[in-house]
């Protein structure tokens, strides 16, 4: 993975992911204690599909069509709203880093971009390949949830880092699959 992918994966990049739990907060309120199982379920049921949308956006597929398809696949209005807020924030931050017409055009065309599609647009501008964009999307999802876990549960941050390290081989495999699809 190149340095630009690391920049986008860095929690200090001001894209808003630190402000959302992707459903973990509600799950914890309902008694969830197995955060790694929650993250793995999200990877399998949500993040894998999101990675495919990010790859399609990176390839320059019709962004409006991708947006409509993504919206149809996200059943929760709250998660759709959050993903659109996070996508808009990612594009805003990316526009400050990369002066590129593709980001500006997409920001003008859609003020509420789902994060996976925004990530694909930004990945294209950053020069990332399909697999790097897919891995970034998968990692972003897992890291967002584990970061939220640190705020919601009494955890050692090293334990949350371990969860991500243990998930890395699965994320790499899923990224290869997402890059090969479509």
Secondary structure, DSSP 8 states (H G I E B T S, - for coil): --HHHHHHHSTTSSSSGGG--TTHHHHHHTT---HHHHHHHHIIIIIHHHHHHHHHHHTT--HHHHHHHHHHH---HHHHHHHHHHHHHHHHHHHHH---HHHHHHHHH-SS--HHHHHHHHHHHHT--HHHHHHHHHHHHHHHHHHHHHHHS---HHHHHHHHHHHHHHHHHHHHHHHH--
